[in-house]
Amino acid sequence: MNESREHAIVIGGSMAGLLAARVLGDHFDRVTVVERDRFPDAAAFRPGLGQARHLHVLWSRGLEIAEQLFPGLEDELRTAGVPDIRVPADLLWLTPAGWRRRFESTRLLTFSRDLLDWTIRSRLAKNGDLQVLDGKEAIGLVADNGTVTGLRVRERGTTEPGEPLTADLIIDATGRSSKTPEWLEDLGYPAPRRTLIDPQLGYASRNYAIPAGFDPGWKALYLQARAPGTRTGALFPQEGGRWIVSLFGCGRDFPPTDEDGFLEFAKSLRSPLLYEAIREAEPLTPIVSYRRTSNVRHHYERMSRWPERFMTMGDSLCAFNPLYGQGMSVAAKSALTLDACLRDAGDLDGLARRFHRRVVKNAAGPWLVATGEDLRYDTTQGASAGLQTRILNRYVDRVQALANVDQRVCDRLISVLSLHAQPQSLFMPDVLWRAATMRARQPAGPDALSP
């Protein structure tokens, strides 16, 4: 192995960071993960992942990549009791255009984030070339003549100047709390351009025990808002015989975290089914909220100057409104991009620019999906829907309605949501023809859906 590939550092034990560490292990003699939290010794919550107590979705493309990087991961998760959901066959899905027929287009494993992270960390721990420095805080980069050569690290909660760790490559995977803009400024680089589109969305979640004998013919519920309505609700099974229930409200219509308010919010959704399922169910956890939901994109690929041997990925680079469940799958695709860039690169110099220019393509489709939906609301901050966005949204409305009753259109739409296809595939001739000629006759209600 090339001498310049002796040591790589990943800052942050996020999903993007864990997947990056897995890939770097194929290209470097040693890999170090630096994490502010103390990693728990089991599948348990840690403060740095505040969103972990809410609903998570790893779409099928992300799951395929995770299985590729960690063979046998799916079987391991199933052994831990993770449910397998056919989508939308096992899912009652109230879309903005009405109820979706229960075709079988894709599948999801519906796990808690704690279990997924623990399973992947356990796999990584078997790699003797991986070192984990948890409870450590990264406080700045060390650079020489435009090349990052190390990272200053100290014990979390102290004010020490920090000890330098030398490395041949450093990746920032710290997510929305990334300090990369400040670190670049400290090194004399200009501030990066940033795009922020904020739907002012908040959500609240709680786990419930699945009632004994509960079998209504579906496994999961997804009740979407229809603009200008702001309220969405989701109920999915997880390991341990429990549901995760997440309620969402945009435009600062935040779901309450008190008992009565949470139930009233659930009751106000476009269908009473979620409320009816949980009103007598046993709560297993307190109600918790989360409001860091803006779409944020740092345009590092456009910077005229960039330090060598330092890169960003995951939410540090581009973060999405979590309502659409795209973040972990984009991180998985980005791990493959990292692997490809490292295989193609004879020298690490120039790698960061090539990676940023390629990895941004992974985010392009999900960014369009998330921001296009968020711009339906006048309360969204950072941008407004122009003529082109309004025209696109009208077409998407038509496709949504057809997907509710047409298996072929449903498959195409879900292939976009699951990151197997780009949004442009919705404009292929077969979908365009159906959108122009077919009449979408919506089922009257969930009882009219075929399993």
C-alpha positions in Angstrom: 0.0 0.0 0.0 1.2 3.5 -0.8 3.0 5.1 2.2 0.7 8.1 2.0 -2.2 5.9 3.0 -1.0 4.9 6.4 -3.7 6.7 8.6 -7.1 8.1 8.0 -9.4 9.9 10.5 -13.2 10.1 10.5 -14.6 12.9 12.7 -18.0 11.8 14.0 -19.6 8.4 14.6 -22.7 9.2 12.5 -24.0 6.7 10.0 -22.0 8.5 7.3 -19.0 8.3 9.6 -19.4 4.6 10.3 -19.8 3.8 6.6 -16.8 6.0 5.7 -14.7 4.2 8.3 -15.7 0.8 6.8 -14.6 2.0 3.3 -11.4 3.6 4.5 -10.4 0.3 6.1 -9.9 -1.1 2.6 -7.5 1.7 1.6 -5.5 2.7 4.7 -3.4 0.8 7.2 -5.2 2.4 10.1 -8.5 4.2 10.6 -9.4 6.3 13.6 -13.0 7.5 14.5 -13.1 10.5 16.8 -16.5 10.9 18.5 -17.7 13.5 21.1 -20.1 11.0 22.8 -19.2 7.9 24.7 -20.5 5.0 22.6 -22.9 2.9 24.7 -22.0 -0.8 25.2 -25.3 -1.9 23.8 -28.1 -0.8 21.4 -28.9 2.4 23.5 -29.5 6.1 23.0 -26.6 8.6 23.0 -27.0 12.4 23.2 -25.2 13.2 20.0 -27.9 11.4 18.0 -31.0 13.3 19.3 -32.9 12.2 16.2 -32.3 8.6 17.0 -35.5 8.5 19.2 -37.6 9.2 16.1 -38.7 7.3 13.0 -35.9 6.3 10.7 -36.1 4.8 7.2 -33.3 3.2 5.3 -34.7 2.9 1.8 -33.9 -0.2 -0.2 -30.9 1.2 -2.1 -29.3 2.2 1.2 -30.0 -1.2 2.6 -28.5 -2.9 -0.4 -25.3 -0.9 0.0 -25.1 -1.5 3.8 -25.4 -5.3 3.0 -22.7 -5.0 0.4 -20.4 -3.3 2.9 -21.4 -5.6 5.8 -22.4 -9.0 4.4 -25.0 -10.7 6.5 -26.3 -7.4 8.0 -29.9 -8.0 7.0 -29.9 -11.5 8.6 -28.3 -10.1 11.8 -31.0 -7.4 12.0 -33.8 -9.9 11.4 -32.3 -12.2 14.1 -32.6 -9.2 16.5 -36.4 -9.1 15.7 -36.5 -6.3 13.1 -39.7 -6.4 11.0 -39.6 -6.7 7.2 -42.2 -4.4 5.6 -43.4 -4.7 2.0 -44.1 -1.3 0.6 -46.8 -0.4 0.1 -48.3 -3.9 0.4 -48.0 -4.0 4.2 -48.5 -0.2 4.5 -51.7 1.8 4.7 -50.5 5.0 2.9 -52.6 8.1 2.7 -50.8 10.2 0.1 -51.7 13.9 -0.6 -53.7 12.5 -3.5 -55.6 9.9 -1.5 -55.1 6.3 -0.4 -52.5 4.2 -2.3 -53.4 0.7 -3.4 -51.3 -1.9 -1.7 -49.0 -3.0 -4.5 -45.7 -4.6 -3.7 -43.0 -2.3 -5.0 -40.2 -2.4 -2.5 -39.4 -3.4 1.1 -38.1 -1.9 4.3 -36.5 -3.2 7.5 -38.0 -1.1 10.2 -35.4 -1.0 13.0 -34.5 1.5 15.7 -31.6 3.7 15.0 -29.9 2.6 18.2 -30.0 -1.1 17.0 -28.7 -0.2 13.5 -25.8 1.9 14.9 -24.9 -0.8 17.5 -24.9 -3.6 14.9 -22.6 -1.7 12.5 -20.3 -0.5 15.3 -20.0 -4.1 16.5 -19.0 -5.2 13.0 -16.4 -2.4 12.8 -15.0 -3.3 16.2 -13.9 -6.6 14.7 -11.5 -4.7 12.5 -8.2 -4.6 14.4 -7.0 -1.7 12.3 -9.8 0.6 13.6 -9.3 2.8 16.6 -12.2 4.6 18.3 -11.6 7.7 20.3 -14.9 8.4 21.9 -15.5 11.1 24.5 -13.1 13.2 22.4 -13.7 16.6 20.8 -12.2 17.7 17.5 -11.3 21.4 17.8 -9.4 22.3 14.6 -7.3 21.2 11.7 -3.6 21.2 11.4 -2.3 22.3 7.9 0.9 23.0 6.1 1.1 24.8 2.8 -2.5 24.1 1.9 -2.5 20.4 3.0 -4.3 19.2 6.1 -1.9 17.0 8.0 -3.7 16.5 11.3 -6.5 17.1 13.7 -6.4 18.7 17.1 -8.3 16.6 19.7 -9.1 17.0 23.4 -11.2 15.5 26.1 -14.8 16.6 25.8 -15.7 19.3 28.3 -12.2 20.6 28.8 -10.5 23.8 27.6 -7.2 22.2 26.8 -5.5 23.3 23.5 -5.7 19.8 22.3 -3.2 17.2 21.1 -2.6 16.8 17.3 -3.3 13.6 15.6 -1.4 13.2 12.3 -3.2 11.7 9.3 -3.0 11.3 5.6 -6.7 11.9 5.1 -9.4 13.4 7.3 -13.2 13.3 6.7 -15.7 15.4 8.6 -18.9 13.4 9.2 -20.2 15.3 12.2 -23.5 16.2 10.6 -25.4 19.4 11.2 -23.0 20.4 14.0 -20.1 20.5 11.6 -17.3 23.0 12.3 -15.9 22.8 8.8 -16.9 26.4 7.8 -15.1 27.8 10.9 -12.1 25.6 10.5 -11.7 26.7 6.9 -11.9 30.4 8.0 -9.2 29.7 10.6 -6.9 28.4 7.8 -7.5 31.5 5.7 -10.1 30.1 3.2 -13.2 32.0 2.2 -16.6 31.2 3.7 -18.4 28.6 1.6 -21.7 29.4 -0.1 -24.7 27.8 1.7 -28.2 27.1 0.6 -30.9 26.8 3.4 -34.5 25.9 2.9 -36.4 25.6 6.1 -39.9 24.3 6.2 -40.0 25.1 10.0 -41.0 21.5 10.7 -40.9 19.8 14.0 -41.8 16.4 15.2 -42.6 14.4 18.3 -42.3 10.7 18.8 -43.0 7.9 21.2 -42.8 4.1 21.4 -45.8 2.0 22.2 -46.2 -1.7 22.9 -48.1 -3.4 20.0 -51.4 -4.5 21.6 -51.8 -8.3 21.9 -53.8 -9.7 19.1 -53.7 -6.5 17.0 -54.1 -7.6 13.4 -56.0 -5.1 11.3 -54.5 -6.4 8.0 -51.7 -3.9 7.9 -48.3 -3.5 9.6 -47.6 0.2 9.2 -49.4 3.6 8.6 -48.2 6.7 6.8 -50.7 9.6 6.8 -49.3 12.5 4.8 -50.4 16.1 4.9 -52.0 17.6 1.9 -51.0 21.3 1.4 -52.0 23.7 2.8 -52.6 21.2 5.6 -49.5 20.8 7.7 -49.8 17.6 9.7 -48.4 14.2 9.0 -48.2 11.0 11.1 -46.4 7.7 10.8 -46.6 4.4 12.8 -44.1 1.6 12.0 -43.2 -1.6 13.9 -39.7 -2.0 15.3 -37.8 -4.8 17.1 -39.1 -5.7 20.6 -42.8 -5.9 19.7 -43.2 -2.1 19.7 -44.3 0.7 17.4 -42.5 4.0 16.8 -45.1 6.7 16.3 -43.9 10.1 14.9 -46.1 13.1 14.4 -44.9 15.9 12.1 -46.0 19.5 11.7 -44.6 22.1 9.3 -44.9 25.9 9.4 -44.2 25.8 13.1 -47.4 23.7 13.7 -45.3 21.6 16.0 -46.9 18.5 17.7 -47.1 18.8 21.5 -45.1 16.6 23.8 -47.8 16.3 26.6 -50.0 13.3 26.7 -53.3 14.9 25.8 -51.8 17.2 23.2 -50.0 14.4 21.4 -53.2 12.4 21.2 -55.2 15.4 20.0 -52.6 16.0 17.3 -52.9 12.4 16.2 -56.7 12.7 16.1 -56.5 15.7 13.8 -54.7 13.9 11.0 -56.5 13.2 7.7 -57.5 9.7 8.9 -58.4 8.6 12.4 -56.6 5.3 12.0 -53.3 6.2 13.8 -55.2 7.8 16.7 -57.4 4.8 17.0 -54.4 2.4 17.1 -52.6 4.3 19.9 -55.3 5.7 22.1 -55.5 2.5 24.2 -51.9 1.2 23.5 -49.3 1.1 26.3 -46.7 3.9 26.1 -43.2 2.6 26.5 -41.3 5.9 26.4 -41.8 9.6 27.1 -42.8 11.9 24.2 -39.7 13.5 22.7 -39.4 16.3 20.1 -36.9 17.3 17.4 -36.8 20.5 15.3 -33.4 20.6 13.5 -35.1 19.8 10.2 -34.0 22.4 7.6 -32.5 21.5 4.2 -28.9 22.8 4.3 -26.4 22.4 1.5 -22.7 23.6 1.8 -21.4 24.2 -1.7 -17.8 23.0 -1.1 -17.6 21.8 -4.6 -17.8 25.4 -5.9 -15.0 26.8 -3.8 -12.0 28.3 -5.7 -9.6 27.1 -3.0 -9.8 24.0 -0.8 -7.2 22.3 1.5 -5.8 19.0 0.3 -6.6 15.7 2.1 -9.7 17.0 3.9 -13.2 16.1 2.9 -16.8 16.3 4.2 -19.7 13.8 3.7 -23.1 13.1 5.1 -25.1 15.9 6.7 -21.8 17.9 7.1 -22.1 18.4 3.4 -25.8 18.2 2.6 -28.6 17.7 5.1 -32.2 17.1 4.2 -35.6 17.5 5.9 -35.7 14.2 7.8 -39.4 13.8 7.0 -38.5 12.1 3.6 -36.1 9.6 5.1 -33.3 10.1 2.6 -30.2 10.9 4.8 -28.9 7.5 5.6 -29.4 6.2 2.1 -27.6 9.2 0.6 -24.8 8.5 3.1 -24.6 4.9 1.9 -24.3 6.0 -1.7 -21.7 8.5 -0.7 -19.6 5.7 0.9 -19.5 3.9 -2.5 -18.5 7.2 -4.1 -15.6 7.5 -1.5 -14.5 4.0 -2.3 -14.5 4.6 -6.1 -12.6 7.9 -5.7 -9.9 6.2 -3.5 -9.6 3.3 -6.0 -9.2 5.8 -8.9 -6.8 8.1 -7.2 -3.1 7.4 -7.5 -2.3 10.2 -5.2 -4.4 11.7 -2.4 -3.7 15.2 -3.5 -6.7 16.4 -5.6 -8.9 13.6 -4.1 -11.0 16.1 -2.0 -12.0 18.1 -5.1 -12.9 15.0 -7.1 -14.9 13.5 -4.3 -16.9 16.7 -3.6 -17.7 17.1 -7.2 -18.9 13.5 -7.6 -20.6 13.1 -4.2 -22.8 16.1 -4.7 -24.6 14.1 -7.5 -25.8 11.7 -4.8 -27.7 14.5 -3.1 -29.1 16.1 -6.2 -32.2 14.0 -6.6 -33.1 13.8 -2.9 -32.5 17.5 -2.6 -35.0 18.2 -5.4 -37.6 15.9 -3.8 -37.3 17.4 -0.3 -37.1 21.0 -1.2 -39.8 20.7 -3.9 -42.2 19.4 -1.3 -41.2 21.9 1.3 -41.7 24.8 -1.1 -45.4 24.0 -1.3 -45.8 26.0 1.9 -45.7 29.8 2.1 -44.2 29.5 5.5 -41.0 27.9 4.3 -38.0 30.1 4.8 -35.0 30.6 2.6 -36.7 30.4 -0.8 -40.1 30.5 -2.4 -41.7 28.4 -5.2 -41.0 29.9 -8.5 -43.0 29.2 -11.7 -40.9 26.2 -12.6 -41.3 24.6 -9.1 -45.0 25.2 -9.2 -45.3 23.6 -12.6 -43.2 20.6 -11.5 -45.3 20.2 -8.3 -48.5 20.1 -10.4 -47.0 17.3 -12.5 -45.8 15.5 -9.4 -49.4 15.8 -8.0 -50.6 14.0 -11.1 -48.0 11.3 -10.8 -48.8 10.8 -7.1 -52.5 10.3 -8.0 -51.7 7.8 -10.7 -49.2 6.0 -8.5 -52.1 5.3 -6.1 -53.9 3.2 -8.7 -51.3 2.2 -11.3 -48.7 -0.3 -10.3 -46.2 0.8 -13.0 -46.3 4.4 -12.0 -46.1 3.4 -8.3 -43.0 1.3 -8.9 -41.4 4.2 -10.7 -42.2 6.7 -8.0 -41.0 4.5 -5.3 -37.8 3.8 -7.2 -37.1 7.5 -7.0 -38.0 7.7 -3.3 -35.8 4.6 -2.6 -32.8 6.2 -4.5 -32.7 3.6 -7.2 -33.7 6.2 -9.8 -33.4 10.0 -10.3 -36.5 12.2 -10.2 -36.0 12.7 -14.0 -37.2 9.2 -14.5 -40.7 10.4 -13.7 -40.6 12.3 -17.0 -39.8 9.2 -19.2 -42.3 8.6 -22.0 -44.2 5.8 -20.3 -45.0 7.9 -17.2 -45.6 11.0 -19.3 -48.1 9.1 -21.4 -50.0 7.8 -18.4 -50.0 11.2 -16.8 -51.5 12.7 -19.9 -54.1 10.1 -20.7 -55.1 8.1 -17.7 -57.7 9.0 -15.2 -56.8 8.3 -11.6 -59.9 6.9 -9.8 -59.0 7.0 -6.1 -60.2 4.3 -3.7 -62.8 5.7 -1.4 -61.0 4.7 1.8 -58.6 2.1 3.3 -61.3 -0.6 3.3 -61.3 -0.4 -0.5 -57.6 -1.3 -0.8 -56.5 -4.7 -1.8 -53.6 -6.2 0.3 
